Amino acid sequence: MTSPDLVLAAGAVLWRPAATGEGIEIALVHRPKYDDWSHPKGKLKRGETAEECARREIREETGQSCALGARLPTVRYLANGRPKEVTYWAARALGGTFTPNDEIDDLVWLRPALARPRLTQPRDRELLDALLATAAR
């Protein structure tokens, strides 16, 4: 049983093959409200599974459809004084078009070595490391 104060969310480390044909690129989103760079994620809606939420949030925040792959570590932290639990997956981008909005104003695709220092939170860098350790590459 979960606490009524617990915020449940889901997201992914979204990746695609690099245009050069060597390695991968990682999608990072910029949230102007927090002025941070992160992986796409968001809160579950009533009746929504974590997988459905992850796919929806990726579509809403990046414009991409995706194929969820390996489960990545679940991240737990306090957000605005409430406990938050975010379930993550590795997700391969399948195509789409990004449109900036009030919540996400920028999307960049970067090689992992360049994505790592751009990520604002250490927990997001740990998720990148977890992706790189999977066979999803």
Secondary structure, 3 states (H helix, E strand, C coil): CCCCCCEEEEEEEEEEECCCCCCEEEEEEEECCCCEEECCEEECCCCCCHHHHHHHHHHHHHCEEEEEEEEEEEEEEEECCEEEEEEEEEEEEEEECCCCCCCCCEEEEECHHHHHHHCCCHHHHHHHHHHHHCCCC
